[in-house]
Amino acid sequence: MGLFDLDGRRALVTGSSQGIGLALARGLADAGAAIVLNGRSASKLEAVDLAGADRLAFDVTDHAAVRAAIDGYETERGPIDIVVNNAGVQHRTPLEDFPPEDFERLMRSNVSGLFNVAQACARHMIARGSGKVVNIASVNALLARATIAPYTATKGAVANLTKGMATDWARHGLKPVPVAPSGAAIAGSGATAAARGSPGSATRCKLRRRLRSAWLRHTRAMPGDAQIGAPTGALLSAGAVSGSCDARACPHCPPRRAGWPRGGNGRGSACGGAGGHGTSSGSRRPRPCG
C-alpha cells in the first residue's frame, strides 16, 4: 500500500465477519499484517474469504470469554500486536420511545465490549512494551442526529475512553487511537444501493471524501507516527465504500494530490485514487476536501 508496512505484525479486528471490520481486516492484510478475524458466530467467520487469516470467535460483551479467548490465543499462536475494536451495534428509534433494553444493549456492545477486548489485549502488550489499540468511534461522537442519541452517547464514550487508555498505557509503549468514520453501507443494515450511491456518484464520492478528511485529521494529530492514519487508509484502500469512480477525472472530486492512501482503482481521483485535498490560496498547507 505504500503508506505503512505491517509485515511481521498480527492484528485482531473485532466484528470482522462483514462490513467495516472486514474491510479493515482486508486492508491491514494488504499492508502485510497477519489477521485474526473475530465475531460471535464461528460458522460465519469460517465463511469469510481471507487467505491465511485466523478465526477467533467470542462475544465481546462477555468479559470472561474475551479474556479466556485472547489469553489462549496469545499462548497457543503468538502475540497480538494490533487490536482494532470495531464490533458494535446501532439502533434507530426516537429518543422518547427508545426501549431501555436496547439502550443497555448498545452500551454493552459499543462500550463494555470495547473495554473488555482492549483490556485483555493490553495486559499482554504492556508486558511486551508495545502495541496499537485502534478504537472505531464515529463522527457521531461530535455530532447530534435524530433517532440515534444512545448510539451517539456510546461513541462519545469510546472517544473519551480512548483518551483514558492513552493516559494510562502510553507510558508502557502502547498507542491507543480513535478513528471516526462517517456513514458506510453494510450488508444487513438496511442501507440500499440507492442510498449508497452508484459507482462514481456524488453520494459515494462524498463518503470517500469524508473518510479521507478523517485520515488527514488523524495523521495531523500525531505527525510523528504515520501509522495513526493506517486504519482509515486501510478502509479506503480495501474499498469499504466500494465501486469508486472509474474515470481519471471524476466530476465529483478534485484532482489528484500526493500524500493520500490509494483507494479503489488508484486512478487519481479523490474518491478512487491518491488525491483528495487542495491547497489554500497563497499557502502550501493542505486542506481536506468535502
Secondary structure, DSSP 4 states (H G I P E B T S, - for coil): --S---TT-EEEETT-SSHHHHHHHHHHHHTT-EEEEEES-HHHHHT---TT-EEEE--TT-HHHHHHHHHHHHHHT----EEEE---------GGG--HHHHHHHHIIIIIHHHHHHHHHHHHHHHHT-EEEEEE--GGGT---TT-HHHHHHHHHHHHHHHHHHHHHGGGTEEEEEE-------TTSS--HHHH--TT-HHHHHHHHHHHHHHHHHHHHSTT-GGGGHHHHHHHHTTSS-S---SSS-TTSPPP-TTSPP-TT-SSSTTTSS--EEE-TT---EEE--
